[in-house]
Amino acid sequence: MDAVQQANSGHPGTPMALAPVAYVLYRRHLKHAPHAPEWADRDRFVLSCGHASMLLYGALHLSGYDLPLEEIKRFRQWGSKTPGHPERGHTVGVETTTGPLGQGIGNGVGMAIAERMLREQYGAELCDHRTWVLCSDGDLMEGVASEAASLAGHLKLDRLTVIWDDNKITIDGRTDLCFSEDVGARFAAYGWHVLHVRDGNDLDDIDTALTQAAAHADAPTLIVLRTIIGDPAPTKRDSSKAHGEPLGADEITRTKALLDWPTEPFHVAPEAYAEMAPLAERGRELVQAWEGRMAASPKAAAYRAQLAGTLPDDWASHLPDLSDESVASRQASQKALAALAPVIPGLAGGSADLGGSNGTNITFGDVFSATSTGPRFHWGIREHGMAATLNGMACHGGVRPYGATFLVFADYCKPSIRLAGLMGLPVIYIFTHDSIGVGEDGPTHQPIEHLAMLRGIPNLVTLRPADAAETVAAWRTAIGRSTGPTALILTRQKLPALVRRADMSADTARGGYILHEPATAPVAIILSTGSEVNVAMAAAATLEAEGTPTRVVSMPSWELFAAQDPAWKERVLPRAITARVSIEAGLTFGWSRWVGDRGRSLGLDHFGASAPGERLFQEFGFTPAHVVAAVRSILTASTS
Ligand SMILES: Cc1ncc(C[n+]2csc(CCOP(=O)(O)OP(=O)(O)O)c2C)c(N)n1
């Protein structure tokens, strides 16, 4: 109440109503060590309804995490450790960034998957923890939550417990305005074990439910916890007024009087600290016991390395040399993935029902299922659930998750990709069928604006390789990246082998490089990515034949190129050469950054059509002749 009041913004009612369950969970059930918030064998807790962040900050503070009361007093202020919504990596004890409703449920599913994989690999003496998610009505209205919950039920993730704060209030009013299904029955139909706690203030009932959830084998558990938002605020409880605004000084005073609590702001009863104090000792004991088991285990070094994401020294040497192969980049990607799967510890993933198309149908290991913990996943047609789950796997650590679908359906993954960027998670996306090259399936399946969308996400690296060799190098970059997600943008259609060098990794890792240099000093530059690079090469050949020496720059990744030192950028795109044409089968949006004021961008600023891909490339101007004309027009304009 006080923190929200002081910040003059935030969400008081839900933290108030959920304080009892948070207490029971943090004090009696969560396996955690406040002094060692990164301890690998801790239980994971996800506050999916991130707007209730004060609940988490309060629980962390009282449990003895390094989150002093001063930080709680600075709730939502510049530079504080208590931002409006919980941010992973910013505040100790925050396992995942939440706020966009529904995501946390997918994250929890991913964490439970990662735990199960590692437990199977390293044994319960080293890996033996649970995942607890607290969510709200809004979380369970979101489609992503349904996708993830359906998957979790199918996989029988019995170490996952979701506690649903059934307070029947959202921002617009009571949930019966728009939400009337029997959620418990829905989860039961997903294969979940469902429990009910009729009074969110009943500590014993909560305790019993959490115990039963932990004891239940073969299914994840949903606890339907009936609470009264804002309880016991006298006039605002059980109303949306308690949801997202300060209660007001009067209401706070009256609430404290009801609780027999001092009016002084930010008062914490010494008994509260005393009650939570044993967690410190218990946490130390837990970690010490685990360290003892680690010391005795021959698997400990490998486990630590895998948790740290350490790559084997020679991993890149396993990548295939595809420099002579004229194949679709999705096929090249499949070969790279097949080579990496046995080599990269914890590499795990699959496709959203497009494994054959996406090139993720590799044979290494088993399929992850209710009875197997293999590294190959069938996410089902649940792209959003897949992407949210990948985030949870990456948050957990010890796995390198990847997921695949058509590029056009990256839209369905977008909210989770954005969070992967925000959290700096090393998730890999394999997005195939990357342009009108898809052909006959038509405009519903032809991505246009998707590259621009992905390039707009901070900390996401997109890589659209031009041929098989660049694709292998793109995988090398993706695996080597530990500070954020990477999207591989791949073709359906076959691509000629352009770059006849076995090791393209350095060039590709720079994001943009000189693929072709004319015999004499270039007067024009064609920039391109992916399947259009071979159009650029043909155009450059024509231009040179008519006396216009032209450089071709392959630019698989804008983000990586933008991060290069000025000397590299100047070498690839010298300021003096202003006759620049870009060609890419997607929005021209953003290309002016690279072609400059005098350049031209050839792209697609409208939807595609249903026809064979080659015909579409012709119809929409992705031809050498069109590129040649564009270069000529710039050069003519500059001399006239
Ligand atoms: C994807 C998404 N849509 C909308 C919002 C804005 N928003 C924040 S809380 C909320 C709903 C609040 O209702 P509920 O989930 O029941 O939370 P409670 O009132 O119990 O705190 C909404 C719509 C959001 N955070 N995420």
Ligand as a Chemical Component Dictionary entry (heavy atoms), coordinates in Angstrom:
data_LIG
# 
_chem_comp.id                   LIG 
_chem_comp.type                 NON-POLYMER 
_chem_comp.pdbx_formal_charge   1 
_chem_comp.three_letter_code    LIG 
# 
loop_
_chem_comp_atom.comp_id 
_chem_comp_atom.atom_id 
_chem_comp_atom.alt_atom_id 
_chem_comp_atom.type_symbol 
_chem_comp_atom.charge 
_chem_comp_atom.model_Cartn_x 
_chem_comp_atom.model_Cartn_y 
_chem_comp_atom.model_Cartn_z 
_chem_comp_atom.pdbx_ordinal 
LIG C1  C1  C 0 -0.858 -8.743  -22.614 1  
LIG C2  C2  C 0 -1.326 -7.695  -21.667 2  
LIG N1  N1  N 0 -2.457 -7.026  -21.951 3  
LIG C3  C3  C 0 -2.871 -6.031  -21.142 4  
LIG C4  C4  C 0 -2.159 -5.698  -20.031 5  
LIG C5  C5  C 0 -2.603 -4.532  -19.150 6  
LIG N2  N2  N 1 -3.134 -5.060  -17.892 7  
LIG C6  C6  C 0 -2.394 -5.073  -16.778 8  
LIG S1  S1  S 0 -3.184 -5.860  -15.524 9  
LIG C7  C7  C 0 -4.519 -6.164  -16.499 10 
LIG C8  C8  C 0 -5.694 -6.977  -16.033 11 
LIG C9  C9  C 0 -5.860 -7.071  -14.634 12 
LIG O1  O1  O 0 -6.718 -8.107  -14.278 13 
LIG P1  P1  P 0 -6.166 -9.411  -13.592 14 
LIG O2  O2  O 0 -5.306 -10.134 -14.537 15 
LIG O3  O3  O 0 -7.331 -10.141 -13.059 16 
LIG O4  O4  O 0 -5.255 -8.865  -12.449 17 
LIG P2  P2  P 0 -5.734 -8.386  -11.019 18 
LIG O5  O5  O 0 -6.835 -7.402  -11.206 19 
LIG O6  O6  O 0 -6.184 -9.591  -10.309 20 
LIG O7  O7  O 0 -4.513 -7.772  -10.439 21 
LIG C10 C10 C 0 -4.351 -5.636  -17.750 22 
LIG C11 C11 C 0 -5.380 -5.700  -18.811 23 
LIG C12 C12 C 0 -0.993 -6.428  -19.765 24 
LIG N3  N3  N 0 -0.222 -6.172  -18.717 25 
LIG N4  N4  N 0 -0.615 -7.434  -20.588 26 
# 
loop_
_chem_comp_bond.comp_id 
_chem_comp_bond.atom_id_1 
_chem_comp_bond.atom_id_2 
_chem_comp_bond.value_order 
_chem_comp_bond.pdbx_ordinal 
LIG C1  C2  SING 1  
LIG C2  N1  SING 2  
LIG C2  N4  DOUB 3  
LIG N1  C3  DOUB 4  
LIG C3  C4  SING 5  
LIG C4  C5  SING 6  
LIG C4  C12 DOUB 7  
LIG C5  N2  SING 8  
LIG N2  C6  DOUB 9  
LIG N2  C10 SING 10 
LIG C6  S1  SING 11 
LIG S1  C7  SING 12 
LIG C7  C8  SING 13 
LIG C7  C10 DOUB 14 
LIG C8  C9  SING 15 
LIG C9  O1  SING 16 
LIG O1  P1  SING 17 
LIG P1  O2  DOUB 18 
LIG P1  O3  SING 19 
LIG P1  O4  SING 20 
LIG O4  P2  SING 21 
LIG P2  O5  DOUB 22 
LIG P2  O6  SING 23 
LIG P2  O7  SING 24 
LIG C10 C11 SING 25 
LIG C12 N3  SING 26 
LIG C12 N4  SING 27 
# 
